[in-house]
Amino acid sequence: MSTIIPTSTYVIPVSPETHRSTEQKLVVNRYVDPAAKGNSTICFLFCHANGYHKELWHPIMRRLRDNSRDKDRYDLELWAFDCRNQGDSAIVNEDVLDDYFSWNDYARDALQVVDACNVKLGAVALVGVGHSFGGTALVLAESLRPGTFTSLVSVDPVLFPDFMRPYFPRMNPLAAASKKRRQLWASHDAALASFLQKPFYQRWDPEMVAIYARDGLRRVPSSLTEEVTLKCTRDQEQVTFTYDQDSFYDAFNALPSLAAPVWFMFADKSEVITPQMGELIASRPPVASAVFLRDTGHLVPMEKPDEVVRVIERAVRTDVVGRLGTLLETDGRQDVRAKL
């Protein structure tokens, strides 16, 4: 199995429009994959779910890279960053993290990555791919700056209409689960062994579990042993779920104004978005399609990476190639509720 290794890693300031903009940083990875005959570049920006990290996109990146080589006509440039209180960014910022967090800040930080890293420089398109919290952030980012993205792939995003306001804080199963998350293991290997015994992780693609055990954990700074703990602490995950009670609704209300087409992915066993809510969400943007996966929970990229890749590739064929006309065969958008 081939691997994905960052071409470059950058540490950049968070968005200047957000709190602690002069203190907090973002850790950003860039992955460049030139084609033998490539003369155009398609860029991707990946945003992870709450409690996770940028490296969990690696299996999806690898599949995109490997699948594109038979076309051999365009370069790929893939970008992924850790939210300021998660992954490697949490380590960089550990002395300046707060006990509150706004999802709008994640959206503005995504725009900061685009700007500070010149992500769109020389590219024919920028495709945003986000899961859960990350999917919501990219919807907010596109609403804040219309036209930033050529296309959006939003995987089980946390979006709710205003009528859910009285209910969701009490119903949020992810927030409840984060309170119970284990924080300490004897080593990376011990953590992986523990994960593999849990039904929660047994639903994941095995490679995803291994990546989480390797890149989602860090050595305990004060320990003389091999003990490891979460890069995104339980408290920070909890704060991210519970402090901001507006962005879910802001993002839903922004859907009709989105300039970019949106490809939604929902899961029939999602703990967050019901199929009925998914239908409502997908009906809101001017141009949108929805795929509903069977026998899949909220953590769609970890459980069904091949299906995520399939939708990303469809978005590229339709919204990039279909508009620009030369890179790949076109695949017309079917505005239907596909079931895979």
N, C-alpha and C positions, 0 to 999 in steps of 0.2 A: 504494500500500500504506500503510494507516494505521500509525501508530507508537504505541509505549507509552512514556509519560513518567512518572516517579515523581511522585506527588502530594506526597510528603514523603520526606526522607531523615534517618535518625537515626543517631547514634553512641552506642552504649550499652555498659556494661561486659559482659564475658563472665560466664558463670554464677558466682555466688559460691561454688559447690560445687567449683570447678575451680582448678587451679594458675594462679598469676599473675592472680587475679581482680581485684586492685586496679590492675593495670597494663594488661592487654590489653583491647581493645575489639572490637565488632562493628559493621559498617556495614550498616544495614537500610534497604531501600526499601519504601515503602507505595504502592499504586496503588488509587485509589478510582474506581469506575465506577457512579454512581447510575443506576437505571432511572427512566423517566418516571413509572411507577406503582408503583415499588417501596416496599414497607413492611416488608420483611425483608432481612437481610444474610447472605450466605454468604461466609465467609472461607476463604482458601487460604493455606497456608504452603509455600513451595517451598525445597527443599534440593538444592544442586548436587553434582555428582560431584567427586572429587579432581582438582585441577589446573585446575579451571574456575571459573566465577563466576556470580553471580546473574543477570546480563543475558542469559545464554543461555536463560533461561525466557521472554524477551519474546515470541518468536513464538508460543509456546504460550499465554501470557497474552492476546495479541491475538486469537487464534482463539477462546478462551473468551469474551472480551468480545463479539466480533462475533457469535458464534453465539447468545449469550444475548439479544441485542436483539430478536429476533422474539418472545421470551417477554415481556420488558418488565415482569416482575412482581417482580423482586428485585434488590437492589443487590449488586455484587461488590466485595469488598475483598481485594486480593491482596498478599501479603507475601513478600519474598525477602531473604535476607541472605547475606553472604560469610562462609564459615568463617574463623576467626580468623587463619589463616596463608595465606589465599588471597584473590584479588580485591582490592577496596579495603580490606578489613580487614587484609590483609598489609601494605599501605602504611602504614596507621595504626600498626600494631604492629611495624614493621620493626626497631626498636631493642630490642624485648623478646621476640622470637621465640626458641624453644628448638630444640634438635636432637632432640626427641622429641615425639610427639603421640599422644593417646588418642582413639579414635573415640567413646568414651563422652562425652568432652568436647564433641564436636560435637552429640551428643544432648542434653546438658544445656544447651548454648547455644541449641538450638532451643526448649527450654522457657523459657529466659531471654527470648528474643524474645517468646514468647507472654505472659509475665508483665510484663516491663518496658514493652512497647508496648501492653498491654491489648488484645491481638489479639481476644480473644473477647468483649469488652465490646459488648453489644447485638446480637451475632450469633446466628443460629439454629443455625449449624453451623460447624465448622472442619474442612476437608479438608486433610490433609497429602499433599504430592506430593514424592517424592524419587527421585533417580537414583543408582544405584551406591552409593558411599559415603554419599550423601544418603539413599537408600532405607534403608540399614542404620541410619543415625542416627535416622530417624523410627520405625523398629521399636523401637529401644532407648528412645527418648523415651516412646513409648506404654507400654512395659513398666515404665519408671520411674514414670510417673504415669498409670495406667489411666484412660481416659475423657477424656483431653486432646483426642483427635481423634474426630470423628464417623465419619470414613472415612479410609483410607490408600490411596494409589496408589503402589506401590513398583516402580520400573522397574529390572529386572536388578540387584537388590540383592546385595551381597556377603555371603552368609550360608552358613555351612558347618556340617555336623554334626561332632561331635568326632572321628569316625573319619578326617577329613581332616587333622587336625593334623600328622601326620608328613609330609604331602605338599605342602600348599599353599604354605608359604614358598618351596619350590624351584620350584613350578609357576606362581607368580604372573607372568603375562605383562605385566601393567600396570606392575608394579615394574621389570621389565627394560626396558620401553620408556621409562620416565621417565628412566632413566640417560642415554639418548641424545638427549633432547629439546634441540633448538636453543634458544639463549637470547638471541641478539642479531640484530637486523635494522637496516637503514639507516633505515627509517621505517615508519609504519603501512602505507602503500601498498605498500612493498617486502615487508613481511610478508604482506600479503594476496595479492600476486602469487605469493610463494613457496608459500603454503598451497594455492593453487588448482592448482599444478602437482603436488602430492603425491597419490598414490592414496588415502592415509589420509583426506584432507579432501575428496576428490572424491566420497566416499560421503555426505557431509553435504548437507543442504539448503543452497543457496548463501547464504541469509540468515544462517544460523548461522555460516558461515565468516566472513562480513563482521563479524558481531557479535564473534566471538572476536578477530579482528584489531584491532577498535576498542577493546573493553572488557577483553580479557584481557591486554593489553600496556600498558606505561607508558613514558614518556620515561626514558632513562637519566639518573639525577640528576646525575651528574658530567660528562655530555657537553655540549659546546657545539653539537652537531649535532642532527639529528632522530632519532638512534638510539633504538630502543625495545627493551625487554626484557620478560620475563614478569613479571606481577604476582605470580603464585605461582612462586617460584623452583624450579629443578630440584631443589635440595636439599630444600626443604620438601615438594614433591610426593613425593619418594623417602621421606622420613621418615614421611610420612602413610601410605604404603603398607606400610612395613616394620617400624616400631617396635612398634606394637600387635599382638600375636599372639593376643589373646583375644576382642576384640569381635565378630569374625565369628561365633565359636562362641556367645558370650553371646546374640547376637541370634537365632541359630537356635534356641537352647534356650528363648528367651523366647516364641517364636511361639505355643505352645499357651495361653499366659496372656493373649493380647492381647484387650482389650475391644472394640477397633474392628474392623470388617470390613476385609479387605485385598484390594485388587485388584492382583495381580501382573502384570507384563509381562516376558516373557523373549524372547530372540532366538535363532534357530536357529544363528547364526554367532557367538554371543557367545564372547569369549576367556576369560570368567570362569565363567559358569554354563551347564552343559550342559543340554539339554532334560530329561534324566533327573534331574538335580539340581533343576531347576525344578519338576518334578512332585513331588519329595519335599518341597521347601520349601512349595509350595502346599497340600500335604496336612496341614500342621501347625496352622495357626490354626483356631479354632472356626468362623469364617466367612471363606471366601476363595474367590476365583476366579482363574483364570490365563488369560492370552492369550499365545500363542506366535507371534511374528512370523517370517515367512519372509524369507530373503535380507537379514537385518539383523544387524549386529554389536552389540557391547556398548553403543555410544553411541546408544542408541535415540532419545532426544529430538532429537539432532542429525541423525539420519538419517531418522526417521519422525515428525515433529512432529504430523502429522494423526492418526496412530494413537494417540499419547499423549493428544491432546485427546479422541478418541473414548472412550477408557477413563475419563478424568476425568469426562466428561459422563455416562457410564453410572453411575459411582459416585455422582454427585450425584443423578441421577434415582432411584436405588435406595435409597441410604443417607440422603439428606437429604429429598428430596421424598416418597419412598415411606414415610418414617416420619412426616413432618410433614403431608403430605397435600394441600398447596394450591398449591405454587409451579409445578410442572410436571407433565406426565403421568408416571405411574409406569412403571417398566420393571423387571419382576421379575428378580431375580438368577437366572442360570442357572449352576449349579455344574458347569460342564463345562470341558473344556480346549479352548477355541476356537482355531482356527487362521485367521489372516488372511493 
